[in-house]
Amino acid sequence: MHVALLGLGAAGSHVARQLTQLPISRLSLHDIDRQRQRRVASAITAAVGDDIDISSERPTASDPPDVVILATPSGRHPRLAESWIRAGSHVVSITDDPDDVAGLLELAPLAEHNQRRLVVGAGFAPGLSCLLASYAASQLDSVDAINVYKAGTGGPNCARQHHRALKQTGSEWIDGKWVVRRGGSGRELAWFPDPFGARDCYRGALPSPMLLQPVFPAAQRISARMAATRRDRLTSWLPMMRPPHSDGGPGAIRVEVRGQRDGAIETVILGVMDHPSVAAGTVTAVATAAVIAEQAPIGAGGLATWSNPKAVLTELYRRGVRVASFNGVLAAIAAEE
């Protein structure tokens, strides 16, 4: 099994480490930063020895990998995914850019025709957030509303996307149609798992609704918000004044799903606190493992399209990603539940 990882930034480096636990024989690592590529390749080679053939050569369409993971900066994911699907590879993308997500979803007919799997948004949010929404919805008889909140960033590319998202318009699904909302509007106070705590969250260019709506078309409302400070909002219209940190530190997700169960209205709330780059790397590796095992569905879609979110969350738990539920207090969910 040959897996190629394109992009070795903060999330991509964590993906590379997690991939060593999968049943693969060959791993191609590529990044435009050659020094970083050599550093990551050397670290992975030292960790796995001769168990996996580690290559620093960019894969080619003439010898396509079985799975290609796109951890590159946003903007080119649809084009790259299309070329690799045509070459015969499955594709896993961790983009959080709405334009990328829309372009990737449009590749569904191509992926289905070629019997390929295209996993869209297999990171922190979207990605883990989609799994939480799907798992919460499975506990209800019907779903009326889904609200996603995210806080924190991974590496520099994630921080730049966060900066852009706050000034751009976003879309919410309301009463059967898409409604465009101004970025930085719709302030809500969201409580994340401790010790992250409460943060003000705002609308922005976030792709979670467009990944969730096809799975829950009967929902009356699907929205997403991101945590931001007053300075974030004031400076979102300006270029970033200083380079972002190599890793954004701790982050969190909160997902609220409201619906009906046994005739009563109920709300299921799940949350995660983790470093976004670390959690994204773990989610991507687990998604790749599902693709290798042919457990992911044919075609293009987010993780909410997967039939057994509980099993995926259990595997993430085993790898260190802890989910909490809100029952008066946020309490950890044990893997066996």
C-alpha positions as CSV (number, residue, x, y, z in Angstrom):
1,M,0.0,0.0,0.0
2,H,1.5,3.3,-1.2
3,V,0.4,6.5,0.5
4,A,1.6,10.0,-0.5
5,L,1.4,13.0,1.8
6,L,1.6,16.4,0.1
7,G,2.3,19.2,2.5
8,L,4.3,18.9,5.7
9,G,3.2,21.9,7.7
10,A,2.0,21.8,11.3
11,A,-0.9,19.4,10.5
12,G,0.9,17.5,7.7
13,S,3.8,16.7,10.1
14,H,1.4,15.2,12.6
15,V,-0.3,13.3,9.8
16,A,3.1,11.8,8.8
17,R,3.7,10.5,12.3
18,Q,0.3,9.0,12.6
19,L,0.6,7.3,9.2
20,T,3.4,5.1,10.5
21,Q,0.8,3.2,12.5
22,L,-1.1,2.2,9.4
23,P,-0.6,-1.0,7.3
24,I,1.4,0.7,4.5
25,S,4.6,-0.4,2.8
26,R,5.6,2.9,1.1
27,L,5.2,6.5,2.2
28,S,6.0,9.5,0.0
29,L,6.5,12.8,1.7
30,H,6.6,16.0,-0.3
31,D,6.7,19.7,0.6
32,I,7.9,22.8,-1.3
33,D,10.1,23.6,1.6
34,R,12.9,21.1,1.0
35,Q,14.6,21.6,4.3
36,R,11.3,20.8,6.2
37,Q,10.8,17.9,3.9
38,R,14.2,16.4,4.7
39,R,13.7,17.0,8.4
40,V,10.3,15.3,8.5
41,A,11.5,12.4,6.3
42,S,14.6,11.9,8.5
43,A,12.5,11.8,11.7
44,I,10.0,9.3,10.2
45,T,12.7,7.1,8.8
46,A,14.4,7.0,12.2
47,A,11.1,6.0,13.9
48,V,10.1,3.2,11.5
49,G,13.5,1.9,10.3
50,D,13.0,-0.5,7.4
51,D,9.4,-1.3,8.1
52,I,8.2,1.4,5.7
53,D,9.9,2.6,2.5
54,I,10.1,6.4,3.0
55,S,10.5,8.4,-0.2
56,S,11.0,12.2,-0.6
57,E,10.2,12.1,-4.3
58,R,7.0,13.7,-5.5
59,P,4.6,11.0,-6.7
60,T,3.7,10.9,-10.4
61,A,0.6,10.0,-12.3
62,S,2.5,7.3,-14.1
63,D,3.0,5.5,-10.8
64,P,0.1,6.8,-8.7
65,P,-0.1,6.1,-5.0
66,D,-3.1,4.2,-3.7
67,V,-4.0,7.2,-1.5
68,V,-3.0,10.9,-1.8
69,I,-3.4,13.1,1.2
70,L,-3.7,16.9,0.5
71,A,-2.3,18.9,3.4
72,T,-1.1,21.7,1.2
73,P,-2.3,25.4,1.5
74,S,-5.8,26.1,0.3
75,G,-6.6,27.1,-3.2
76,R,-5.5,24.1,-5.3
77,H,-7.1,21.1,-3.6
78,P,-9.9,20.6,-6.2
79,R,-7.4,20.7,-9.1
80,L,-5.0,18.4,-7.4
81,A,-7.8,16.0,-6.3
82,E,-9.2,15.8,-9.8
83,S,-5.8,15.0,-11.3
84,W,-5.1,12.2,-8.8
85,I,-8.6,10.7,-9.1
86,R,-8.1,10.5,-12.9
87,A,-4.7,8.9,-12.2
88,G,-6.4,6.2,-10.1
89,S,-5.7,7.4,-6.5
90,H,-8.1,7.9,-3.6
91,V,-7.8,11.3,-2.1
92,V,-8.1,12.7,1.5
93,S,-8.2,16.5,1.8
94,I,-7.8,18.4,5.1
95,T,-8.8,21.8,3.6
96,D,-11.0,24.2,5.7
97,D,-11.5,26.7,2.8
98,P,-15.2,26.9,1.6
99,D,-14.1,27.4,-2.0
100,D,-12.0,24.3,-1.9
101,V,-14.7,22.3,-0.2
102,A,-17.3,23.4,-2.8
103,G,-14.9,22.5,-5.7
104,L,-14.1,19.1,-4.1
105,L,-17.8,18.3,-3.7
106,E,-18.3,19.0,-7.4
107,L,-15.9,16.1,-8.1
108,A,-18.4,13.6,-6.7
109,P,-19.6,12.3,-10.2
110,L,-15.9,11.9,-11.3
111,A,-15.1,10.0,-8.1
112,E,-18.1,7.8,-8.4
113,H,-17.4,7.0,-12.0
114,N,-13.9,6.0,-11.2
115,Q,-14.9,4.2,-8.0
116,R,-12.6,6.4,-6.0
117,R,-13.0,7.8,-2.5
118,L,-12.6,11.5,-2.0
119,V,-12.7,12.5,1.7
120,V,-13.4,16.3,2.0
121,G,-12.4,18.3,5.1
122,A,-10.7,15.5,7.2
123,G,-9.2,17.8,9.7
124,F,-10.3,19.6,13.0
125,A,-13.2,21.7,11.8
126,P,-14.4,20.5,9.4
127,G,-13.6,16.9,10.0
128,L,-13.8,16.1,13.7
129,S,-16.7,18.6,13.9
130,C,-18.6,16.6,11.3
131,L,-18.1,13.4,13.2
132,L,-19.4,15.0,16.4
133,A,-22.5,16.3,14.5
134,S,-23.2,12.9,13.0
135,Y,-22.7,11.0,16.3
136,A,-24.9,13.5,18.2
137,A,-27.6,13.2,15.5
138,S,-27.6,9.4,15.8
139,Q,-28.9,9.8,19.3
140,L,-32.0,11.6,18.1
141,D,-35.0,10.5,16.1
142,S,-34.9,13.7,13.9
143,V,-32.7,16.7,13.6
144,D,-34.0,20.3,13.5
145,A,-30.8,22.3,14.0
146,I,-27.0,21.9,14.0
147,N,-24.7,24.6,15.3
148,V,-20.9,24.3,15.1
149,Y,-18.4,26.4,17.0
150,K,-14.6,26.3,16.6
151,A,-11.7,28.0,18.3
152,G,-8.0,28.1,17.7
153,T,-5.8,27.4,14.7
154,G,-3.2,24.9,13.7
155,G,-0.2,26.0,11.7
156,P,0.5,29.2,9.7
157,N,-1.7,28.2,6.8
158,C,-4.6,27.6,9.2
159,A,-4.0,30.9,10.9
160,R,-4.1,32.7,7.5
161,Q,-7.4,31.0,6.6
162,H,-8.8,32.0,10.0
163,H,-7.8,35.6,9.3
164,R,-9.5,35.5,5.8
165,A,-12.6,33.7,7.0
166,L,-13.5,36.4,9.6
167,K,-13.8,39.1,6.9
168,Q,-15.6,37.0,4.2
169,T,-19.2,36.1,4.0
170,G,-20.5,32.8,5.1
171,S,-23.6,30.7,4.3
172,E,-26.1,29.3,6.7
173,W,-28.9,26.8,5.9
174,I,-32.2,28.3,7.1
175,D,-35.6,26.9,6.4
176,G,-34.7,25.1,3.2
177,K,-32.4,27.7,1.6
178,W,-28.9,29.1,1.8
179,V,-28.7,32.6,3.5
180,V,-25.5,34.6,3.1
181,R,-24.2,36.2,6.3
182,R,-21.6,38.9,6.9
183,G,-18.3,37.8,8.4
184,G,-17.8,39.0,11.9
185,S,-21.5,39.2,12.7
186,G,-23.8,37.1,14.8
187,R,-21.9,37.2,18.1
188,E,-22.6,34.2,20.4
189,L,-20.9,33.1,23.6
190,A,-20.0,29.4,23.3
191,W,-18.7,27.2,26.2
192,F,-16.0,24.8,25.2
193,P,-14.6,22.0,27.3
194,D,-12.4,23.1,30.2
195,P,-9.8,24.5,30.6
196,F,-10.5,26.3,27.3
197,G,-13.7,27.8,28.6
198,A,-16.1,30.3,27.0
199,R,-15.3,32.4,23.9
200,D,-17.2,34.9,21.8
201,C,-17.9,33.3,18.4
202,Y,-18.8,35.0,15.1
203,R,-19.9,34.1,11.6
204,G,-17.4,33.7,8.8
205,A,-16.4,31.8,5.7
206,L,-16.7,28.4,7.3
207,P,-17.4,25.2,5.3
208,S,-19.0,23.0,7.9
209,P,-22.6,23.8,6.9
210,M,-22.1,22.8,3.2
211,L,-20.7,19.5,4.4
212,L,-23.5,18.8,6.8
213,Q,-26.5,20.0,4.8
214,P,-26.5,17.1,2.3
215,V,-26.5,14.6,5.2
216,F,-29.3,16.4,7.1
217,P,-31.4,18.0,4.4
218,A,-34.5,18.1,6.7
219,A,-32.7,20.3,9.3
220,Q,-34.2,23.7,9.6
221,R,-31.0,25.4,10.5
222,I,-27.3,24.6,10.1
223,S,-24.7,27.2,11.1
224,A,-21.1,27.6,12.0
225,R,-19.2,30.2,14.0
226,M,-15.5,30.8,14.9
227,A,-14.0,32.2,18.1
228,A,-12.5,35.7,17.7
229,T,-11.3,38.6,19.8
230,R,-12.1,42.2,19.3
231,R,-8.6,42.7,17.8
232,D,-9.2,39.8,15.4
233,R,-12.4,41.5,14.1
234,L,-10.8,44.9,13.8
235,T,-7.7,43.7,12.0
236,S,-9.4,41.1,9.7
237,W,-9.6,43.6,6.9
238,L,-5.9,44.3,7.1
239,P,-3.0,42.1,6.0
240,M,-1.6,40.0,8.9
241,M,0.8,42.3,10.7
242,R,3.2,39.5,11.8
243,P,3.9,36.0,10.7
244,P,1.7,33.4,12.5
245,H,3.2,31.0,15.0
246,S,4.4,27.6,13.7
247,D,1.6,26.1,15.9
248,G,-1.5,27.9,17.1
249,G,-1.6,26.2,20.4
250,P,-4.8,24.7,22.1
251,G,-8.1,24.9,20.3
252,A,-11.6,23.5,20.8
253,I,-14.9,22.5,19.1
254,R,-18.4,22.6,20.3
255,V,-21.3,21.0,18.3
256,E,-25.0,21.4,19.3
257,V,-27.6,19.2,17.6
258,R,-31.2,19.9,18.4
259,G,-34.0,17.6,17.5
260,Q,-36.6,15.2,18.8
261,R,-36.4,12.0,20.7
262,D,-39.4,10.0,21.8
263,G,-41.6,13.0,21.0
264,A,-39.7,15.4,23.2
265,I,-37.3,18.2,22.0
266,E,-33.7,17.5,23.1
267,T,-30.3,19.0,22.4
268,V,-27.1,16.9,22.3
269,I,-23.9,18.9,22.9
270,L,-20.5,17.5,22.3
271,G,-17.1,19.1,22.6
272,V,-13.3,18.5,22.1
273,M,-10.3,20.5,23.4
274,D,-7.0,19.7,21.7
275,H,-4.3,21.3,19.6
276,P,-6.0,21.6,16.2
277,S,-2.9,20.6,14.3
278,V,-2.5,17.4,16.4
279,A,-6.1,16.5,16.3
280,A,-6.3,17.2,12.6
281,G,-3.3,14.9,12.0
282,T,-5.0,12.2,13.9
283,V,-8.4,12.6,12.1
284,T,-6.6,12.5,8.7
285,A,-4.7,9.4,9.6
286,V,-7.9,7.6,10.8
287,A,-9.7,8.7,7.6
288,T,-6.8,7.4,5.5
289,A,-7.0,4.1,7.4
290,A,-10.7,3.9,6.5
291,V,-10.0,4.5,2.9
292,I,-7.3,1.8,2.9
293,A,-9.8,-0.6,4.5
294,E,-12.5,0.3,2.0
295,Q,-14.7,1.5,4.8
296,A,-15.1,5.0,3.5
297,P,-18.0,5.5,0.9
298,I,-17.3,5.8,-2.8
299,G,-17.6,9.4,-4.1
300,A,-17.0,12.7,-2.5
301,G,-18.2,13.9,0.9
302,G,-17.2,14.9,4.5
303,L,-16.9,12.6,7.5
304,A,-20.6,13.1,8.4
305,T,-21.5,10.9,5.4
306,W,-19.8,7.9,7.1
307,S,-22.2,5.3,8.5
308,N,-20.6,4.6,11.9
309,P,-19.3,7.8,13.5
310,K,-19.1,6.0,16.9
311,A,-16.5,3.6,15.6
312,V,-14.4,6.4,14.2
313,L,-14.6,8.4,17.5
314,T,-13.6,5.3,19.4
315,E,-10.5,4.9,17.2
316,L,-9.8,8.6,17.8
317,Y,-10.2,8.1,21.5
318,R,-7.7,5.3,21.3
319,R,-5.2,7.7,19.6
320,G,-5.7,10.4,22.3
321,V,-8.5,12.6,21.0
322,R,-11.0,12.9,23.8
323,V,-14.7,13.8,23.2
324,A,-16.8,15.4,26.0
325,S,-20.6,15.5,26.3
326,F,-22.6,18.2,28.0
327,N,-25.0,17.0,30.7
328,G,-25.0,19.9,33.1
329,V,-21.2,19.7,33.0
330,L,-18.9,18.7,30.2
331,A,-17.8,15.1,30.9
332,A,-15.6,12.8,28.9
333,I,-17.2,10.1,26.9
334,A,-15.5,6.7,27.4
335,A,-14.4,4.9,24.2
336,E,-16.6,1.8,24.9
337,E,-19.8,3.9,25.2
